Amino acid sequence: MAEANLWVVVAGYNEGRVIGDVVRGLVARWPNVVVVDDGSRDNTADEAFRAGATVLSHPTNLGQGAALATGIGYALRRGADYIATFDADGQHQVGDIGKLLLALQTQGADIAIGSRFLGDAQSMPWSRKVVLKLAVIFTWIVTGQRMTDAHNGLRLLSAHAARTIRITQNRMAHASEIIERIAQNKLKLVEVPVTLLYTEYSLSKGQPLSNSVNIVLELLIGRLQR
Amino acid sequence: MIIQLILTGCLACVAVYGWAQLASVRIVSLGLMLLSSCAIYLVWNPDLTSRLANMVGVGRGTDLVLYLFLVFVLSQLVVIHVRLHAQMTLITQIARRIALDSARVPPQHNQAGEAPSPAASPEPPKPGRDVL
């Protein structure tokens, strides 16, 4: 299989402590890494650049959805055939990107999304499990798309899918928005088992349970405005 | 009596403000002038407010004013929300443009013959809609 022109997009907000290691891990396998520094107040941008990533800096904090949209737009400009989104907190495995690519190519899909419920979610707290399952049900009701893990940050989009899916939700509701666009545009989705590593750091950076209420609100308001 | 004077003064200011805006947003300023004129008239004829209230099935004139005020405030909240959202979209587009135009590209990428960073080639950014 010829090496694909694959870009990895990482959205980072105050991730200076870990972003360097995450980028070094990525660059070793996938040289095209773009980190979107979402108005961090720490050294996220410098650390990412020193580790070998292309760095785009939002002048102010806009949210993960906006940062991913910026990074995806940049990757498309650079002629990417495939674009992966990867969390900055180090809970995804670099090796899983290859699995996503393989699944996408062999199954002729437009987008591959990692699923921690098909794969391995190491040391996931049960409270998080419950919220994620509720999110799956909510996503199914709202978008009609059935999947096992609706909020996994590890995705791989074909250039076609990346152009079709316009992320307008600046903050966390973008994950559901992406699923909604997949359903609307009848893109072919494949779920791939991936491993998520819940470290103390990633848990502290993860969203509190209360945030799920905000996500639902953002989505509903977003619907009113279309 | 004193409250009537105060209210009249305030409402007159609103009317004057509406008149001053006549050139920019005609419909809004006409509406403002009409509303404040009506309000001034009602301030001096409170019985009329009560009769209007009775006509639509509200006991007291004060209550009618309160209900109308509530509807007005809620509708304004929606308007403000929509405007804020539009502004956020604008800010996002500007921030995105700034981020894209000031990309820091690691040197090995440029050597690989890929698109150079803006720093390496001072070519102006392409016009048009790059924003997603």
Chai-1 contact restraints between the chains, C-beta under 6 A:
chainA,res_idxA,chainB,res_idxB,connection_type,confidence,min_distance_angstrom,max_distance_angstrom,comment,restraint_id
A,F49,B,R104,contact,1.0,0.0,6.0,A-B,restraint_1
A,G52,B,P106,contact,1.0,0.0,6.0,A-B,restraint_2
A,T54,B,V105,contact,1.0,0.0,6.0,A-B,restraint_3
A,V55,B,R104,contact,1.0,0.0,6.0,A-B,restraint_4
A,L56,B,A99,contact,1.0,0.0,6.0,A-B,restraint_5
A,L56,B,A103,contact,1.0,0.0,6.0,A-B,restraint_6
A,S57,B,A99,contact,1.0,0.0,6.0,A-B,restraint_7
A,H58,B,A95,contact,1.0,0.0,6.0,A-B,restraint_8
A,H58,B,A99,contact,1.0,0.0,6.0,A-B,restraint_9
A,P59,B,A95,contact,1.0,0.0,6.0,A-B,restraint_10
A,P59,B,I98,contact,1.0,0.0,6.0,A-B,restraint_11
A,L62,B,T92,contact,1.0,0.0,6.0,A-B,restraint_12
A,L62,B,A95,contact,1.0,0.0,6.0,A-B,restraint_13
A,A66,B,T92,contact,1.0,0.0,6.0,A-B,restraint_14
A,A69,B,L132,contact,1.0,0.0,6.0,A-B,restraint_15
A,T70,B,R96,contact,1.0,0.0,6.0,A-B,restraint_16
A,T70,B,A99,contact,1.0,0.0,6.0,A-B,restraint_17
A,G73,B,L132,contact,1.0,0.0,6.0,A-B,restraint_18
A,Y74,B,L100,contact,1.0,0.0,6.0,A-B,restraint_19
A,R78,B,A115,contact,1.0,0.0,6.0,A-B,restraint_20
A,R166,B,L132,contact,1.0,0.0,6.0,A-B,restraint_21
A,Q225,B,H85,contact,1.0,0.0,6.0,A-B,restraint_22
